[in-house]
Structures are given as C-alpha cells and as structure tokens.
C-alpha cells in the first residue's frame, strides 16, 4: 500500500491534525470532561436525577473527550511531511460526521415527554385523560426517532468505505456521495422538526412552550453544524499530510489552512460543545416535567396511566389521585 492515494479523496473535515490543533484540541477535551460535572450534580439530587433521559448526550460528551484527546495526541506528534495514522483519522471523521445527529434523538425524547403530559388528567389544571391522543403521540415519537436513520445509516455506510478510499477510487466516490446524503438528511430533519414544533407550539392545549422553545434552540444550533458540513464536503485532496516547506504548504482543498480550521472550530466543534453543556446542565426533569427515564411506556395497558408531575416530581393535588397512580 502506498503512503499517499493515487487519486483524489474526500478531504478530512477539520483538516489534518497539525501542531496548530494541539491547544484547541486540549481545550475541547477538557471542556467536554467538565461538562459531565453538572450531570453528576443533578444525578445526586433525587428530584433532578435522570438515567436514560438524554443518555445520548452524556455518552456523546464522554466520547468527545476521547476524540479530542486523540486529535491532540496526533497534532502534538505531527511533523511536516509525515503521514498520519489512517485508523485514528477515520475514527475522528466518523465521530464528527455522526455525533451531532444524536442530539436529534434526544430532542425526540424531550418532546415525547412534553406531548404525553398534555394528554394526562389533572383536576388542578382542568385537563381530562386523553388516552387516544397519548397513544398517537407515542407512536409519532417512535417514528420520529427512527427517521434519524435516514441520516445516520448513509453516514455509517459511507465512512465504512473510508479505509479503502485511500487505495480504491470507487470507494472514495461512494464516501463523497454518502456523506453528502447524511449531512443533507440531518439538516432537513433538524429544520423539519423545528417547523413542526413551532406549528404545534400554540395549537396543542397544555403544551409547555418553554420546553418547545428549548428543544427548537437545540435543533437550531445543531443545524449550524450540518450547514457547515455541507459547505465544505465538496473539497477533495490527493495527499494525507502537510508538505514540508517554509511556510508549510497546505494541499489545495485539504481544509488545513488557518482559515479552514478556524471555521471548523467555530461552526462545527463549538456548537456541539454548547449543546452538550446546555443539555447536561439543565434540570431536564423540571423543564420537561417527567421522570428519570422520560416517557418510556409503550402503552398504558400493562403498566397503567402515568400520573402528571409538577417540575419533574409527584406532588399532592397534581395529576390523578394517588390510588390510581402506577
């Protein structure tokens, strides 16, 4: 196998990890590590503790510590003209391509809880039980969660071609096309869900508007990442390193120039970090008025109708009487 591809390959989003990436990579690794602290603080409080609710964002933050640490290691040890480890480059690219899509699935879980709350009986607020509406809200949420596969599957299939793309032009072309499909689908779904949520915000009785607004904010910021990716995915390069020269010679289209790296950190890495901190810092149970697992019930037949909470906890006088609570 030759050190360099003999054909053009899709450029690495974020460019080659060079020594200029060392400090930013360390900062992002530390920032993601620190983002877990608010989650731990919430977890210690029984009234704000969550288990599977937003578990995707927690796993994402832990994984990002690994990704940015790898990038810091590669950038620190990189020398001009050296070909970097392809395995670690592939891992970083897969993580950057698919990681932010997970915010969408967490947002589906958030709105599922909020929508189910609108169907629950509560004498205090004057609402009646709407079992049929609750059933269809859950089915809609199930479908909305599955739809993200439209983005994640093409991305996964495309990046599975990346190790072979260095030596096989046909795999490079498949990677080029499928990562466009993945980013385009992600952007479409982010925008589509925002439009749907803004439409129902004032049309569904008892729907918590603050919960809708926070979810739309997360989706909007995630859209920035998808837009950025779509603006740079057309780039191709034919080498996997920075050519030795003074000053360094960056291959055309490699996304390794100072300006290219700055836009990567501002429009890709930073929005992801903000979203992760936002989700992990929020009292999700209070905001979406749900339990530590969110709305996990598939139906009411086996486990009974959930009781409405207030700020994420059961209180006297809120929801159906206690003897009906399951």
DRENTI-415714 format. One line per 2 residues: number of its first residue (from 0); their letters; for each residue x, y, z of C-alpha. Coordinates in Angstrom, 3 decimals. Layout:
// DRENTI-415714
NUM> a> X/Y/Z; ...
// end
This chain:
// DRENTI-415714
0> xx> 0.000/0.000/0.000; 1.410/3.398/-0.904
2> xx> 1.689/6.157/1.674; -0.401/8.510/-0.443
4> xx> -3.522/7.858/-2.528; -3.018/7.934/-6.265
6> xx> -6.376/9.676/-6.755; -8.360/12.429/-5.080
8> xx> -10.163/11.530/-1.867; -12.775/13.476/0.165
10> xx> -10.970/15.971/2.371; -10.933/15.484/6.121
12> xx> -13.476/17.738/7.835; -11.334/19.829/10.177
14> xx> -8.241/19.201/8.070; -5.119/17.272/9.041
16> xx> -4.346/17.406/12.786; -1.261/19.619/12.834
18> xx> 0.546/21.275/15.716; -1.833/24.218/15.378
20> xx> -4.621/21.903/16.578; -2.937/20.908/19.821
22> xx> -4.187/23.711/22.092; -7.777/23.786/20.709
24> xx> -7.992/20.004/20.996; -6.846/20.074/24.615
26> xx> -9.342/22.825/25.412; -12.238/20.926/23.862
28> xx> -11.243/17.675/25.596; -11.144/19.451/28.967
30> xx> -14.410/21.312/28.272; -16.232/18.074/27.473
32> xx> -14.780/16.433/30.556; -16.023/19.304/32.703
34> xx> -19.487/19.120/31.103; -20.068/15.834/32.934
36> xx> -19.841/17.591/36.313; -23.299/19.282/36.041
38> xx> -24.790/15.893/35.184; -23.220/14.345/38.288
40> xx> -24.569/17.196/40.433; -28.060/16.676/39.021
42> xx> -27.764/12.925/39.476; -27.044/13.317/43.188
44> xx> -30.393/15.096/43.687; -33.339/12.628/43.617
46> xx> -35.643/15.326/42.218; -33.406/16.112/39.224
48> xx> -31.795/12.707/38.700; -32.065/11.170/35.212
50> xx> -30.973/7.753/33.982; -31.820/7.109/30.324
52> xx> -33.323/10.562/29.661; -30.722/12.363/27.461
54> xx> -28.337/9.455/27.907; -27.210/10.009/24.308
56> xx> -25.736/13.419/25.148; -23.918/12.040/28.186
58> xx> -22.360/9.261/26.094; -21.546/11.823/23.407
60> xx> -19.623/14.028/25.863; -17.593/11.086/27.156
62> xx> -16.799/10.015/23.600; -15.787/13.556/22.659
64> xx> -13.148/13.547/25.394; -11.628/10.544/23.623
66> xx> -11.882/12.111/20.155; -10.306/15.423/21.113
68> xx> -7.585/13.640/23.106; -6.698/11.576/20.025
70> xx> -6.613/14.724/17.916; -4.413/16.451/20.493
72> xx> -2.042/13.482/20.508; -1.807/13.402/16.713
74> xx> -1.320/17.142/16.430; 1.375/17.205/19.123
76> xx> 3.377/14.412/17.492; 2.850/15.568/13.910
78> xx> 5.809/16.577/11.777; 5.634/18.164/8.355
80> xx> 5.610/15.566/5.621; 4.612/12.749/7.981
82> xx> 1.605/10.623/7.018; -0.720/10.318/9.998
84> xx> -2.344/7.130/11.279; -5.266/6.377/8.976
86> xx> -7.139/4.439/11.645; -7.282/7.370/14.040
88> xx> -8.165/9.749/11.203; -11.085/7.520/10.203
90> xx> -12.327/7.353/13.796; -12.286/11.139/14.125
92> xx> -14.133/11.620/10.849; -16.839/9.107/11.768
94> xx> -17.290/10.796/15.134; -17.532/14.275/13.620
96> xx> -19.958/13.068/10.939; -22.401/11.163/13.127
98> xx> -22.022/12.532/16.651; -24.181/15.635/16.309
100> xx> -27.079/13.600/14.866; -27.594/12.130/18.333
102> xx> -28.853/15.488/19.588; -31.874/14.967/17.364
104> xx> -32.801/11.676/19.026; -32.549/13.265/22.474
106> xx> -34.816/16.076/21.299; -37.386/13.487/20.216
108> xx> -37.329/12.043/23.746; -37.741/15.541/25.201
110> xx> -40.804/16.343/23.124; -42.317/12.905/23.655
112> xx> -42.411/13.621/27.388; -43.863/17.092/26.832
114> xx> -46.554/15.851/24.438; -47.605/12.965/26.692
116> xx> -48.028/15.457/29.535; -50.672/17.288/27.508
118> xx> -52.823/14.139/27.472; -52.835/13.436/31.220
120> xx> -55.685/14.077/33.614; -55.154/16.792/36.206
122> xx> -58.078/18.199/38.236; -55.859/21.077/39.309
124> xx> -55.382/22.429/35.777; -58.728/21.110/34.493
126> xx> -57.451/18.626/31.912; -59.005/15.233/31.239
128> xx> -57.369/11.958/30.281; -56.806/11.637/26.513
130> xx> -55.702/8.049/26.056; -56.032/8.046/22.278
132> xx> -54.019/11.250/21.854; -51.370/9.829/24.179
134> xx> -51.157/6.643/22.113; -50.611/8.557/18.878
136> xx> -48.145/10.960/20.498; -46.014/7.985/21.470
138> xx> -46.283/6.405/18.026; -45.308/9.696/16.407
140> xx> -42.293/9.923/18.717; -41.308/6.340/17.875
142> xx> -41.397/7.184/14.185; -39.554/10.476/14.701
144> xx> -36.761/8.596/16.472; -36.427/6.023/13.716
146> xx> -36.367/8.657/10.982; -32.889/9.752/12.097
148> xx> -31.617/6.579/10.468; -32.102/8.415/7.166
150> xx> -29.051/10.431/8.167; -27.045/8.040/10.317
152> xx> -27.196/4.968/8.059; -25.788/6.667/4.912
154> xx> -23.124/8.279/7.058; -22.172/4.976/8.643
156> xx> -22.112/3.156/5.301; -20.159/5.976/3.661
158> xx> -17.474/6.158/6.319; -17.135/2.376/6.314
160> xx> -15.629/2.973/2.857; -13.080/5.469/4.156
162> xx> -10.254/2.992/4.996; -10.399/1.622/1.437
164> xx> -10.883/5.029/-0.163; -7.137/5.741/0.054
166> xx> -6.451/2.974/-2.458; -9.747/2.476/-4.305
168> xx> -11.268/5.388/-6.273; -14.728/3.783/-6.312
170> xx> -14.835/3.739/-2.501; -13.650/7.342/-2.399
172> xx> -16.559/8.297/-4.675; -19.066/6.396/-2.509
174> xx> -17.754/8.149/0.588; -18.019/11.505/-1.176
176> xx> -21.669/10.951/-2.133; -22.899/9.285/1.051
178> xx> -21.503/11.854/3.446; -23.402/14.486/1.446
180> xx> -26.570/12.409/1.808; -26.014/12.081/5.558
182> xx> -25.426/15.800/6.175; -28.295/16.826/3.885
184> xx> -30.717/14.466/5.627; -29.618/15.728/9.040
186> xx> -30.199/19.351/8.056; -33.597/18.524/6.537
188> xx> -34.708/16.717/9.690; -33.474/19.465/12.018
190> xx> -35.381/22.095/10.037; -38.455/19.884/9.596
192> xx> -38.733/19.217/13.335; -38.290/22.913/14.113
194> xx> -41.118/23.802/11.722; -43.400/21.117/13.202
196> xx> -42.675/22.199/16.779; -43.256/25.869/16.003
198> xx> -46.539/24.896/14.346; -47.874/22.913/17.303
200> xx> -46.474/25.271/19.968; -49.670/27.295/20.282
202> xx> -52.086/24.700/18.944; -51.870/21.875/21.487
204> xx> -53.508/22.644/24.797; -51.280/22.329/27.887
206> xx> -48.114/22.015/25.769; -45.224/23.609/27.677
208> xx> -43.980/26.428/25.441; -40.661/26.714/27.262
210> xx> -39.966/23.042/26.576; -40.721/23.593/22.881
212> xx> -38.525/26.681/22.699; -35.554/24.946/24.351
214> xx> -35.872/21.973/22.016; -36.042/24.260/18.979
216> xx> -32.947/26.064/20.225; -31.007/22.807/20.393
218> xx> -32.158/21.781/16.915; -31.295/25.224/15.513
220> xx> -27.756/25.113/16.878; -27.292/21.559/15.598
222> xx> -28.390/22.809/12.167; -25.337/25.089/12.122
224> xx> -23.118/22.005/12.191; -24.999/20.393/9.294
226> xx> -24.851/23.607/7.252; -21.116/23.927/7.854
228> xx> -20.524/20.360/6.757; -22.493/20.859/3.549
230> xx> -20.358/23.902/2.693; -17.045/22.006/2.960
232> xx> -17.848/18.447/1.848; -17.138/19.273/-1.797
234> xx> -13.412/19.534/-1.064; -11.036/16.808/-2.227
236> xx> -7.322/16.271/-1.783; -4.712/13.798/-3.023
238> xx> -2.351/13.707/-0.039; -2.674/12.857/3.661
240> xx> -0.102/15.190/5.112; 1.169/18.766/5.145
242> xx> 4.042/19.073/2.700; 7.378/20.091/4.276
244> xx> 8.217/23.661/3.358; 8.676/27.074/4.931
246> xx> 5.998/28.220/5.437; 4.055/24.897/5.446
248> xx> 2.464/24.060/2.101; -1.164/23.032/2.527
250> xx> -2.519/20.852/-0.272; -5.386/22.556/-2.161
252> xx> -8.769/21.613/-0.770; -7.320/19.881/2.301
254> xx> -9.172/22.182/4.780; -5.907/22.556/6.697
256> xx> -5.325/26.300/6.290; -5.709/28.573/9.296
258> xx> -8.998/29.970/7.973; -10.391/26.490/7.306
260> xx> -9.515/25.299/10.791; -10.987/28.433/12.387
262> xx> -14.330/27.888/10.644; -14.259/24.220/11.698
264> xx> -13.845/25.086/15.364; -16.391/27.923/15.259
266> xx> -19.163/26.308/13.217; -18.678/22.605/13.938
268> xx> -16.898/21.989/17.229; -18.211/24.957/19.248
270> xx> -21.967/24.492/18.576; -21.678/20.833/19.583
272> xx> -19.955/21.783/22.830; -22.593/24.420/23.633
274> xx> -25.412/21.931/23.068; -23.770/19.278/25.242
276> xx> -23.217/21.723/28.091; -26.761/23.068/27.747
278> xx> -28.401/19.631/27.930; -26.202/18.276/30.708
280> xx> -26.609/21.436/32.812; -30.400/21.638/32.578
282> xx> -32.752/20.178/35.152; -34.404/18.127/32.429
284> xx> -36.988/16.633/34.739; -38.258/20.076/35.722
286> xx> -38.130/21.519/32.206; -39.935/18.627/30.528
288> xx> -41.887/17.647/33.652; -41.003/13.980/33.510
290> xx> -39.303/11.212/35.458; -35.734/9.900/35.454
292> xx> -36.424/7.735/32.394; -38.575/10.184/30.455
294> xx> -41.727/8.719/28.919; -40.654/5.096/28.500
296> xx> -44.089/3.457/28.363; -45.150/1.969/25.062
298> xx> -48.800/1.889/26.158; -50.938/2.153/29.277
300> xx> -52.414/-1.352/29.195; -49.655/-3.204/31.059
302> xx> -48.259/-0.599/33.456; -51.150/1.841/33.804
304> xx> -51.553/5.522/33.063; -48.682/7.704/34.186
306> xx> -49.544/10.436/36.665; -48.818/14.059/35.826
308> xx> -45.911/15.587/37.701; -45.006/19.140/38.618
310> xx> -41.437/20.232/37.883; -40.494/16.605/37.415
312> xx> -41.762/15.254/40.758; -45.072/13.925/42.062
314> xx> -46.938/16.393/44.269; -50.232/16.142/46.125
316> xx> -53.100/17.648/44.197; -51.388/17.288/40.832
318> xx> -52.499/14.605/38.381; -54.875/11.740/39.044
320> xx> -55.408/10.596/42.658; -52.562/8.586/44.182
322> xx> -54.592/5.375/44.349; -54.755/5.461/40.552
324> xx> -51.061/6.075/40.107; -48.945/3.238/38.749
// end
